[in-house]
């Protein structure tokens, strides 16, 4: 090859592209429970939906980083390398608030993407997006490359997809990011990964020069937790704040951080905060808007104090709240079907997770086998087992114990909608 054709960009791509993979998923979508169908003894229908995203290898033994939304709810996950080799993948852990997930394939001596440093990024420096956009249309797993610059850092946004996913302290780039790029690396001119491509802002779903990536320094911290524990210890204060109104976000951003609700018994409640209070500063940092507050929580650690300055009735006052675990983390666990861990829905859990039902059993942890065979997943709330209404986690255990070899009909809540599933206890 003519050496004159080589540029820093081609060299950077050569360092990273071999470690970029295509992530393929299958998601079982269940139809909402129909009460008339239930009376006739019929269960909810279902269909299998294929999904596509990108990822990159971070360890030579098959550890892969991608977006949590790429693998969310997947019953089957596979990974294809650029040479077409496909492997079944296991989900080691996912963290939805940071939109990050870690996968594992059984392979050795794999190419690894070098990880850089997202601190001190230069506005205008080269940014290279690598992934597999529109992979099902293109029909192969070779990554595509687009280039641009780092347009901005510290960007906060809510996706316009209706899901309300919040992205905080993001890298903005004009490198084209299209469907299928999610989970792929954003690379600098040295061939180092500086971010994970995570979202695009476009009314049409295609790239219009507004792409966003999760800073790699946060990715390192989150993936370390996922590899060590399978989850990220989520800091909890127990307040909900007012978010920018979609109709006039500029005006909402100028309004500061107003507390909308305070969960009873939470660290915020113990600190004396009330709905309507306005948070002015946290750990010495001025809070301009709710995004600033959420970004601070991402960096907080359970057990550590957060120094706050709040305003009530025109007067400022200091308070200190000690960061706690999410309510379900410390709640007593009940294990059923060997691989299903449940906790009773409490007022604090209900408020934090926006659960519609007043009572039930939250699925705190489950396995891929249970998800595939029964159809329930982590975060679902079990409402009824056969004819037994569920008020506590122990009720599920008792109801299943009364079923011996027969069909079990279970109703559960997911994303504030009710579904049903039928299964047999073997």
Residue, then its C-alpha position, 0 to 999 in steps of 0.5 A: x500500500x502507498x504509505x502516502x495514503x496512511x493518515x492518523x485516522x487510518x492508523x487509529x481505525x486499524x488499532x481499534x476496528x478488529x476489536x469491534x463486534x456486532x451484537x445480535x439479540x432476540x427479545x420475546x415481546x408479550x402482549x398485554x393480558x386480556x381479561x376476556x382471554x384469561x377467562x377462556x383460559x388463554x395466555x398472552x401472545x408473544x413474538x420474537x423481535x430481533x435486535x442489533x447493536x455494536x460493542x467492543x472487546x476490552x479483554x482478550x478472554x472475551x469481555x465485551x462492552x456495549x449499551x444496556x439498551x442494546x441487550x435489554x430484555x434479550x432472551x438470546x444474545x450472540x456476537x459476531x466479529x468482523x471476520x464473520x465468526x459468531x459466538x453465543x454471549x452471556x450477559x455478565x451485568x447491565x446498568x440501565x442508568x448509565x446505559x452500559x452492559x458487559x458481555x462474555x464470549x468463550x474465546x481467547x487471544x482476541x484483539x482488544x480496543x485500547x482505552x483512553x482518557x475522557x478527561x480534558x478532551x479538546x473541543x474540535x479534536x478528531x472523533x471516529x465512530x466505529x460500529x455496524x449501522x443497519x447491519x441487517x440491511x448491509x448483511x455482514x458484520x464488518x464495522x463501518x467508520x465515520x469521522x467528525x470532531x468532539x463537538x462538546x462535552x458535559x452534555x445532558x439530554x433526555x432521548x426523544x423516543x418516548x422512553x425518557x432515557x436520561x443521558x448525563x455528562x455526555x460527549x457530543x460529536x458530529x461523527x455520523x451515528x446511525x441505528x446499529x452504532x449503539x455500543x460501538x466505540x468513539x475513538x480519538x486520533x491516537x486509536x484510543x477509545x474515548x467513549x461508547x456511542x449511545x444515542x442520536x438526536x434525530x426526528x427521523x432516526x438517522x444521523x443529523x450531526x448530533x451524536x452522543x457517547x458515554x465518557x470512557x472514564x465512567x465506562x471503566x468505573x461501571x464495567x469494573x463494578x459489573x465484572x466484580x459484582x454483576x451490578x452497580x451499587x446505586x446511590x439513593x437519596x430519596x427525592x424526585x426533582x422537576x425535569x425540564x418541560x419538553x415544550x420549553x426546555x430553556x425556561x425549565x433549565x433556568x428554574x433550578x432543582x426543585x424537589x417534587x417528592x420525598x420518599x418517606x424514611x429516605x436519607x432526604x426525609x431524615x435530613x429534613x428536606x420537603x417537597x417544594x424545597x429548591x436545591x442550590x448547591x451539592x458538595x460545593x457545586x452549583x446545581x443549575x438544573x435537575x441534570x446537574x443533580x442526577x450527574x452528581x448522584x452518578x458519582x456519589x458513593x453509598x455510605x458517604x455524606x452529601x453536603x447540600x444547601x437548600x432554599x425554602x421560603x427565600x432562605x437558604x439552609x445547609x443539610x447533610x444526607x448520607x447516601x444509601x442503597x436503593x430500598x430493594x437492596x437492603x430489603x429481605x429476599x425470598x427465593x423461589x424456583x431456585x433462581x428467582x429472588x423476590x422482595x416485597x413492594x414497600x412504599x419506598x420501592x414503589x415510589x422509587x420504581x414508579x410501580x403502579x400496583x399498590x402491592x406485590x413482589x418485585x423480582x430483584x434478581x433472576x436468571x436467563x433460564x427463568x426469563x426464557x422459560x417463564x417470561x418474567x425478568x428483573x424489575x417485574x412485579x408479580x401481582x397474582x399467582x393462579x387465584x392468589x393475590x400477591x401482597x408480600x414476597x412470601x405469598x409467591x412462595x406459598x402459592x407455588x408450593x400449593x401447585x404440584x405439577x400443574x399449570x401456573x398462571x402468573x400476572x405481573x406488572x412491567x413498565x406499568x402494564x399488566x401481562x400474564x404468563x403460563x408455565x409448569x413447575x417440574 
